[in-house]
């Protein structure tokens, strides 16, 4: 696991036509930064997620709000991709996307999904399972208006998850939109918006020596409270 302060430069990458082989069995790290006791975890998974998120941001991790979203299709096959968490509270975690994309279509049919925060430099990860629902249009409008203009135009230009003829065709579409909306606000596309994942399960994972990792789980009970327990690593 790389140190949080390390950056990968082009000089670190293999030159074209070269190949570096490695014995993957020998690639490993010993985890020794911290532990996670039940007392440290507390009784509120959202409060612990907030503390760990703040730690990731303060450690200046690359994309600390990035999380994996895993969905499932009608064929039962899972798919995963990275998105950015744009907020959370007791109602759930929010991210934004083209709702006609593969993940959007799959969430429309099968709203149960899983999230994962991979905070490798802190030797931590958080697994979350829950149910996704579409956020209201006003919330999506507000967030879209806060995005940088290139990101707004990109959301309009991209038919996400659909085949495109070439990169040039996509760039031409973007150039046409830049001209069309010159001097104007970019409207939110109707197919673009947010999802809120309401958790029913949290697992906070902290790496420990000898692979005896800490795994503290919060599982939602029928009465809305959270049961906390520990899993063996």
C-alpha positions in Angstrom: 0.0 0.0 0.0 1.5 3.3 -1.1 2.0 6.1 1.3 -0.7 8.8 1.0 2.0 11.4 0.0 3.3 9.4 -2.9 2.3 10.5 -6.4 2.7 8.4 -9.6 4.6 10.3 -12.3 4.8 9.4 -16.0 8.5 8.3 -15.3 7.2 5.6 -13.0 5.2 3.9 -15.8 6.7 1.3 -18.1 7.9 2.6 -21.5 5.9 1.5 -24.6 6.8 -2.0 -25.6 8.2 -3.0 -22.2 6.7 -5.2 -19.6 7.5 -5.6 -15.9 6.6 -8.9 -14.4 6.2 -9.5 -10.7 5.4 -12.5 -8.5 2.0 -11.4 -7.2 2.3 -13.9 -4.4 5.1 -11.8 -2.9 3.2 -8.5 -3.1 1.8 -7.7 0.3 1.6 -5.1 3.0 1.5 -5.5 6.8 -1.2 -3.4 8.3 -0.3 -1.7 11.5 -1.6 1.9 11.5 -4.5 1.5 13.8 -7.2 -0.7 15.3 -11.0 -0.4 15.8 -12.6 -1.3 19.1 -16.3 -1.4 19.8 -15.8 1.6 22.0 -14.2 3.6 19.2 -16.9 2.5 16.8 -19.6 3.9 19.0 -23.3 3.2 18.4 -24.0 5.3 15.3 -22.6 4.1 12.0 -23.2 7.5 10.3 -21.2 9.2 13.0 -18.3 6.7 12.5 -18.6 7.1 8.7 -18.3 10.9 9.1 -15.2 10.6 11.3 -13.5 8.2 8.8 -14.5 10.4 5.9 -13.0 13.4 7.6 -9.8 11.4 8.3 -9.6 10.5 4.6 -10.1 14.2 3.5 -7.6 15.5 6.1 -5.0 12.8 5.0 -5.3 14.4 1.5 -6.1 11.1 -0.1 -6.7 11.1 -3.9 -10.5 11.3 -4.4 -11.5 10.6 -0.8 -15.2 10.7 -1.6 -14.8 8.0 -4.4 -16.9 4.9 -3.8 -17.6 1.7 -5.7 -21.3 1.2 -6.6 -22.3 -2.4 -7.3 -25.6 -3.2 -9.0 -27.1 -6.3 -10.5 -28.9 -6.8 -13.8 -31.9 -8.9 -14.9 -29.5 -11.7 -15.7 -28.2 -11.7 -12.1 -24.7 -10.6 -13.1 -23.2 -7.9 -10.9 -21.4 -4.8 -12.2 -19.3 -2.2 -10.3 -18.0 1.2 -11.0 -16.6 4.3 -9.2 -18.8 7.3 -8.4 -18.3 10.2 -6.1 -20.3 10.5 -2.8 -21.8 14.0 -2.8 -23.3 13.9 0.7 -24.8 11.7 3.3 -27.0 11.9 6.4 -29.3 9.6 8.3 -31.4 9.1 5.2 -28.5 7.7 3.2 -25.6 8.4 0.8 -26.1 10.4 -2.4 -24.4 10.2 -5.8 -25.3 11.6 -9.2 -25.3 10.0 -12.6 -27.1 9.6 -15.9 -30.1 7.6 -14.9 -30.3 6.0 -18.4 -26.8 4.6 -17.9 -26.3 0.9 -17.1 -26.2 1.5 -13.3 -29.3 3.7 -13.6 -31.3 1.1 -15.5 -30.2 -1.6 -13.1 -31.1 0.4 -10.1 -34.5 1.1 -11.6 -35.2 -2.6 -11.8 -33.2 -3.8 -8.8 -32.7 -1.0 -6.2 -30.7 -3.1 -3.8 -27.1 -2.3 -4.2 -23.7 -2.2 -2.4 -21.2 0.6 -1.8 -17.5 0.5 -1.0 -15.1 3.2 0.2 -11.5 2.0 -0.5 -9.3 4.1 1.7 -6.1 2.1 1.1 -3.5 4.5 2.5 -5.4 4.5 5.8 -5.6 0.7 5.7 -9.4 1.1 5.9 -12.5 0.3 3.9 -16.2 0.7 4.5 -18.7 -1.7 3.0 -22.4 -0.6 2.8 -25.5 -2.4 1.6 -28.8 -0.7 1.1 -31.6 0.3 -1.2 -31.4 3.1 -3.8 -34.1 5.6 -4.6 -34.1 8.7 -6.9 -33.7 12.0 -5.2 -36.2 14.7 -5.9 -35.8 17.0 -9.0 -35.1 20.1 -6.9 -32.2 18.4 -5.1 -30.7 17.3 -8.5 -31.2 20.8 -9.9 -29.4 22.4 -7.0 -26.4 20.1 -7.3 -26.2 20.3 -11.1 -26.1 24.1 -10.8 -23.2 23.9 -8.4 -21.1 21.8 -10.9 -18.3 23.3 -12.9 -19.5 24.3 -16.4 -17.3 21.7 -18.2 -18.9 19.0 -16.1 -22.4 20.3 -16.9 -21.7 20.3 -20.6 -20.2 16.8 -20.3 -23.3 15.5 -18.7 -25.4 16.9 -21.6 -23.0 15.6 -24.3 -22.5 12.1 -23.0 -25.1 9.3 -23.8 -23.6 7.4 -20.9 -23.1 3.7 -21.3 -24.2 3.8 -25.0 -22.0 3.0 -27.9 -20.4 6.1 -29.6 -18.8 6.1 -33.0 -15.5 7.6 -31.9 -13.9 10.0 -29.5 -14.0 12.6 -32.2 -17.8 12.3 -32.4 -18.1 12.9 -28.7 -15.8 16.0 -28.9 -17.8 17.4 -31.8 -21.0 17.0 -29.7 -19.3 18.9 -26.9 -18.1 21.6 -29.2 -21.7 22.1 -30.6 -23.1 22.3 -27.1 -20.4 24.9 -26.0 -21.6 27.0 -29.0 -25.3 26.4 -28.3 -25.0 27.5 -24.6 -22.5 30.2 -25.0 -23.4 32.9 -22.5 -26.3 30.9 -21.1 -26.8 28.6 -18.2 -26.6 24.9 -19.0 -29.9 23.2 -18.1 -29.9 19.9 -16.2 -30.7 17.0 -18.6 -33.9 15.3 -17.5 -32.1 11.9 -17.5 -29.4 13.1 -15.1 -29.9 13.1 -11.4 -29.2 11.7 -8.0 -29.7 8.5 -6.1 -29.9 8.1 -2.3 -28.8 4.7 -0.9 -30.5 4.1 2.4 -28.2 1.7 4.3 -29.3 -1.5 6.1 -25.7 -2.7 6.7 -22.3 -1.1 7.4 -19.0 -2.9 7.8 -16.0 -0.9 9.0 -12.8 -2.6 8.2 -9.4 -1.7 9.7 -6.3 -3.6 8.7 -4.3 -5.2 11.5 -1.1 -7.2 11.8 -1.1 -10.8 10.8 -4.3 -10.4 8.8 -6.3 -10.4 12.0 -8.2 -7.3 10.8 -10.9 -5.5 12.7 -14.4 -5.9 11.1 -17.1 -4.0 13.0 -20.7 -4.3 11.6 -23.8 -2.3 12.1 -27.0 -4.0 10.9 -30.3 -2.3 10.9 -33.1 -3.8 13.0 -36.8 -3.8 12.2 -37.4 -1.0 14.7 -34.8 1.2 13.0 -32.1 0.8 15.6 -28.7 -0.6 14.8 -27.2 -3.9 16.1 -23.4 -3.7 16.3 -21.3 -6.9 16.2 -17.8 -8.0 15.2 -16.9 -10.4 12.4 -13.9 -12.7 12.3 -11.3 -11.5 9.6 
